[in-house]
Amino acid sequence: MNFSVVVLAGGPSIRMGRDKALLTYGGESFLDRLRREFASCGELLISGRELPGTLPANLRCISDETQGLGPAGGILTALHECSSEVLVTLGCDMPLYDLDFALRLLSRLGPREDALVPRTPDGRLHTVGAVYRKRCAPHMYGQLQSGRRSLRQLLSELNTGIYPADSPEDMRALININTPQDYLALLSELN
């Protein structure tokens, strides 16, 4: 299946107190780790920031069409910008999200589903670590124009599949680092 990947890296990192994309794990920044992990994909988009230097041909930096709309705004822009009909979305604060997990999601995306969202055993829907079809864009645009920024609300209005992310590998891929405590817990895993 042909697909694009977007790493959402434009948030203000308020709870962390510093730029989450630049946090390090295993000797490299979260953003560099994800760039390396998805380097073999046909198209990799980085939403919300410019990267220095010469970029590989398959990597593009994009800015939200409308600022201040959170992850939904970044995903909408990526859906407009991507060349594929299917988009894998993840946050720069998900340093353990990997290509294997993305491929498992893609293999479970049904032809009639507009999106596929992982749900962990605690019932949490991971709306950013998900897969969206390009055809979601008009509905998402309408939702954002009406002032509704919730991805959960959007997904409830689409034909959304649920991926039961209950294996240890799946739950690890969905680890999200939002606070200094989350980051310390991730680092303690290395030791």
PyMOL commands that set and color helices and strands:
alter all, ss='L'
color gray80, all
select helices_A, chain A and resi 20-22+30-37+70-81+99-108+134-145+151-156+168-173+180-190
alter helices_A, ss='H'
color red, helices_A
select strands_A, chain A and resi 4-8+24-25+28-29+43-47+59-62+86-91+115-119+131-133+160-164
alter strands_A, ss='S'
color yellow, strands_A
deselect
rebuild
show_as cartoon
